[in-house]
Amino acid sequence: MGQRSLIVPKYQITFQKEDNVVRASYDLSVPVGGPALLADFKLYVDGNNLLKCEFQPGQTAFKSSVQHVLTHSDKDVVVGYSLATNEGWSKDDHDTLRAAKRYDDIDFHNP
C-alpha cells in the first residue's frame, strides 16, 4: 500500500510597515471535503503572536488581517509565521522589516 501525499495548504501572508504600524494580512486554505485541516497558525511581530486566541484548529480556511503598533519604530523588527495541518505538514519562516524605511513589506506564499 503506497504512502499518500500530504496536502499543502495555499497561503498568502503579507506584513506591511508604515512608520510605527505593522499590518499583517493572511489568507490560508486547504481543499474543502478533504482530509486536511488547518491545525495551527501563528503570526509574529517582534516575538509577539498577533493572533492570540483568534485561530481555532480544524478550519479549512482562515482569512483576515491584524495590526500591531511598534514600541521602537527606530529599530528593525522581525516578523514571521508558523503554519501546520492535522496531517503533519508544517512550515515557518521569518524576515526583517527595516526601520530605515518608512514603508516596508514582506510577503510569504506558496504558488
N, C-alpha and C positions, 0 to 999 in steps of 0.2 A: 504494500500500500504506500503510495507516494506521499511526500510531505506537502502540505498545502502552503501557498504563498501568503505572507502577511499582507493585509490591506493597508496601504499607506494613506493616511489622511491627506486631503488637499488643505493647504493653509496659506494664508496671506497675512503677515504680521508687519505692521509699519509703526515705527517710532518717529515722531516729528517734534523737533525742539524749536521753539520761538522764544527768545530771551530766556526767562526762567521757568517756562511751562513746557512739559513734555506730554504729548498726546500719543497714546498707544491705541491703534485700531487693529482689529483682528477678525478674521473670517475663516473658520475651521469646519470641515465636514468629512464624513465617511458616507459610503453609499447606504441609503435607507433600505431596510429589509435584509441587509447582510449581517454577518456575524460580528463585524467590528463596531465598537462603540468608543467614543472619546472617554478615556478613563481619568486623565489628569491634564491640567493645563494651568500654567503659571506665567505671569508676566512680571519682569523685574526691572526696576529703575533704582540704581544705586543700592542694590541688595534688598529692596523692599518689594514684596509681592503686591502688585496693584489690585489683584482680583479678590484677595482675602476670602470671603465666603460666597462669591458670586457664581463660581463654576460648580456645577453639580455633575458628578460622574454619571455615565450611562446615556449621554446625549449623542445624537447623530450629527448635530450642527450647533455651532456657538458663534455668534457674531455680535460685536458691539464696539465700543471704544471707552477709554477712561483717560483721565488727566491726572498729572502729578506736578506739583509746584516744587521746584528745586530749592533747597535751602542755600546752596552755594552755587549760584549760576556762573561764577567765575572759575569753576573747576570742571574738567571733563567728567562725564558721567557714563558709567557702564549700564547698558540696557541689554535685556535678553529674555529668553523664554525657555520653558520646558513643556513638552507635549508627549502624551502617551496614549496608547489604546489598550483595550482589555485583552488584546491578542499578543501582547508582549512587545509591540513596536514602540520605540521611544526616540526622541530627538531633543537636543537642547543646543542652544547657540547664544552667543553674545557679541557685542560690538560696543564702540565708544562714540557717544555724541560729543562733539568738540565745543568747549566753552568759547574758543576764539571766534566761532561762527555764530552770528545772531540766529540764523536759521540753519538747521542741520536735520538730516533724516537718514534712517536706516530701514531697509526692507529685508524681510526673511520670507521665503516662499518655496514651494516646490512646484515644478512645472505641471 
